[in-house]
Amino acid sequence: MRKLILDTIAGRRVSSIVACILVLLLLEYITCRFILARVSYTEIDWKAYMQEVEGWLVDGDTNYYHLKGDTGPLVYPAAFLYLYAILRWIAGGDGTDIPAAQQVFLWLYLVTVAIVLVCLAYAGRKKSVPLVYYALVCFSRRTHSIFLLRLFNDAWCVALVHLSVLLMVVLGYRRLGCVVYSLAVGVKMNAFLWAPGIFVFLLGPGGLTWQRAFSTLCFVAVWCGIPQILIGLPFLTTHPLPYLHKSFELSRVFFYKWTVNFKFLPEDIFVSRELGILLLITTIMLWAWFAHRRWLPTWLLQDPLLVLYSSNFIGIAMSRTIHYQFYC
């Protein structure tokens, strides 16, 4: 009996893991319903999203330099517009029915949590993961806020990224996973932080050769690149430069007051071009070091999920413009 209890707590029994995931999802559903009933919606970006969608959907403008909202110009790729155009229709046709949109985000949150829990169970197939770690996935107050109360596009980006991880790593559908990952990048560029890890995963274990690297690049170009081109086609065929400049702008710097990682720096240093270049070089060097010393030699065989998540973590740690949505 004692061994049974210990095995259950330690996550060494499949039945206990399945039961734990189902119970957590039920508790999350109850928690989300309670939050929506008791906590007021927080207006931050939703109105701006609707204004940006309106410029394209209603006015028919495909010039990214013209699409903007109260918080500034549109800086997300075209998949964001398609997605929030659907949400606009669900939310009363004009985006004013916020509770209707929140219901969509509630189910999005539950699906995302379910995917993450399944990935965690997959990670524990060789070395068991204690059930307490499954519970920790559900304890983030900020994640609930981002999904349910603020309706950020980060929620969709994170959901699509984790779905792509599930498809590629857990289920083995690499092509479909790459397409879904491309959709995530099309919603928000911060999904790109997963790209080095995904590339190494697609490359596979073993020594790095030019032939294998070229073959993997071709695979990525087809299954990630072509969907991205198709997503942006209405804008690329009319105003390509504004679309590429605004939706994939890497030099953009957020307001100093929103930074998380580098709040300790004076503002003049934070906004300097030199810091941006230094952080970019450091990020690339860290990705390269991990690929050479950790990902390809050992981690890819031991736990491919660790490769992908560490790739994202390195990008987050080195991001100058990181703000709290990235942590979801």
N, C-alpha and C positions, 0 to 999 in steps of 0.2 A: 504493500500500500504506500509506504514511504517513497519507494522508487517510482511508483506511478505518479505521485504528486510532484516529485522533483522533476521527472521527465516532462510533465505537463507544463510546469512553470518555466522550465528551461527551453521550451519550444521544440522538444525532440519528438513529439508525437504529431503526426499530420492532422489528426482529428482535433487536437487542442488548438492548433494554428487556425484551422478553418472556423472552429467555434469562436475563437478570439476575434477573428476578422469580422464575422457576422454580428457579434455582440457590439463591437466597436462601431460598425456602420449603423446599427440600430440606435445606439447612444448618440452618435453624431447627428442622425436625422432628428431626434428629439431635441438635441441642443440647438440645431439650426432653426427649427420651428420656434423654439423659445426666443432665440435672438431676434428673429424677424418680428415676433409678436411684441417684444418688450423694448427693443433698442431702435432708435430712430436711424433712418437712412442718412448717410453723410454725403453731401454734394461736394465733390472735388473735381472730377473730370468728366462725369457722365454728360453734362450739358454741353461741354466742349466737344465730346465725341459726336453727339447728335448734330451739332453745328457743322462739323467737318463732313459728316455723312451727307447732310442736307446740301452742302455745296456741290457734291458730286451727284447725288441721287436725284435731287429736285432741280437744281440749276443746270445739271449736265456738264459741269466744268471738270475737265480732266487734267488741268494744269495744277500741279502740286504747289506752285508758288501762290495760288489763289485760295487754296483750301486751308481754312484756319478756324479756330474757335476762340473762346474767351481766354484760354490759357496759352495761346500762341499758335504757330503754324502746325499743320499736320506733319508729323515726323515718323509715321508708321507705314509699312508697305501695304499693298492693295488688299491683301487678305483681311486686314483690319477693317477696311471699308465694307467689304462684302459681309463680314460677320456682324458688324454693328448696324448695318442696314437691315439685316434680318431681325436683330434685337429691337431696332426702332419700330419695325412692323409689329412685333410681338407686344411692345410697350405702347399700344394704342395707336400705332401708325405714325406717330410723331415723337415718340420717345418720352411722353409725359406720364405714362402708366408705370411708375417705378416698381410697385409691388409685383406686377406681372414679370418684369425683367428680373427681379430678385428671385422669383420662383425658378427661373432658368438657371441662375447662378447657384441656387441651392443644390439642384441636381448635378450641376457641373462640379461643385465641390465634393459631393458624395462619390461621384465617379472617379474624380482625381484621387481622393483618399483611398478608394478601393484599389486603384491601379498601383499606387505607391505601396500599399500593404502587400499586394501580390508580388511586387518586385522585391520587397523585403523578405517575403517567404522564399522566393527564389534564391536570394543571397544566402539564406540559411540552409540550403540543401546539403552543403558539405560540412559546415560548422553551424550548429544550431544557434538561433537568435532568441534570447529570452523574450517572453511575451511582453515584458514591461516596455521593450523598445517599440513594439507595435502600438502600444498605448500612447507613447510619446509623440507619434505622428499626429495624433488628434488633439494635442494640448495647446496648440498655438492660438492665442487670442488674436494676434495680428493677421494670421491667415484667414480666420473666420471673418475678420473685418474687411480684408481685401476682397474676398469673394462675395460676401453677403451684403455688406453695408456700403461699399465704395464702387463695386462693379468695374474694377480696373481691367484693362485688357491683359494685364499680367496673368490674371487667372486663366484665361484661355491659352495664353502662350505656355504656361506651366503645364496645363492639362494636356496639350498637344505634344509637348516634349516628352512627358512621362508615358503617354500612349505610344509614341515612337520607340521609346526605350523598351516598353513591354513587347511591342511587335518585333523589334530587331533582336533583342537579347534573350528574352524569355521564350517567345514563341518561334523565333527563327525566321520571321518574314522580313528579310532585310530590305527588299525593294519597297514593299508597302511602308515599312518603318521610315525609310528615307523620304518618301512622298509626304508622310504625315509630319516629319521633322521640317521639311521645307514649308509646309503650311504654318508651323509654329514660328519660323523665321519671318514668314509673311504677315504674321500678326504683330510681332515685336522683335526687334533685332537682338535683344538680350539673349534669345535662344541660341545665338551664334556662339556663345561661350561653351556650349557643349560640342561644337564642331571638331576641335582637335581630338577629343576622346572618341567621338563617333568615327572619325577617320581611322584612328588606330584600331578600333574594334573591327571595322570593315577590312582593314589591312590584314588582320589576323596575326597569331603568334609566329615567332620565328625571326630570322634576320631580315633587316630592311635592305631591299635591293631596288634598283631603278625600275626594273620590270614590274615588280609588285606594286611599287608606289604609283607608276604610270597607270597600271591596270585599275587600281583603286580610285585614282583621280577620274578616270573615264567613267567608272561606275557612279561616282558621286555626281559628276557633271550631268549624267543622264537622269538619274533618279532623284537628285536634289535640285540640279540646275534647271532642267526643262520645266518642272512644275512651277518654279519661281518665275520663269519667263512667261509661262501661260497665265499665272496669277496677275502679273503686271501688264499683260498685253494691251488692254484698252488705254493704258497710260503711256506705255512704251511706243505705241504706234502714233500717238498724237503729240505728246510733250515728253520725250524720253529724258532729256537732261534734268528738268525739274523733278521728275519722279525719282531718278537715280540719286540726285543730290540730296533731296529731303528725306526720302524713306530709308536710305542706307548711309546717312551722314555719320561718319565716325569721329569728326572733329568737334561735335557739339558738346558744350559744357553746360551742365545744369547750374541752377543757382546755388551759391555757396551754402545757404541756409538749409538746403535739403541733403547735403552730403552726410554720409554716415562714417565711412572709413577714415576720412582725412579732415575731420572737424578740428583736430589739434593744430592744423597748419593755418597760418595767416591767410586771409582771403587773396592777397596779391600773389602769393605763391601758389595757392590752389588753382587759380584761373590761368596761370602761366603756361605758355606753350611748352616750355622745357619740362615741366612736371608731366604733362601729357605724353610727351615723347619718351621720357624715362620710364613711366609706368607701362607703356606699350612694349618697349624693349624688354623690360623685366618680365612681363607676362609671357611674351614669346619665348624667352629664355627658360622660364619655368616649365612651360608646356614641352619644350624640346628636351629639357633635362629629364622630366618625368617619363616622357615617351621612350627615351634611350635607356634610362636606368631602372625604371619601375614598370611602366605599362607593358612594353614589348617583352622584356625578359621574364617577368613573373606574374604581374597582376592580371594580364589578359587570360592566362590559363587558370589562375586561382579564382578570380572573381572579376569578370568583365564589367559588372556594374560599378565597381570601384574605379575603374578607368574613366567611365563617363561622368560619374559624380565628382571625382577629383578634378577633372577638366573644368567643370562648371565652377567648382569652389575656387580654383586658382584665378579664374576670370573675375569672380565676385570680389575676392580679396584684393585684387590689384586695380579695381575699377575706381576711377576718380569720381565719377558721377553716380555712384551707387546710391540708391535710396531704398527705403524699407520694402517696397513692393518686390524687389529682386529676391528678398529672402523667402518669399512664398514658394 
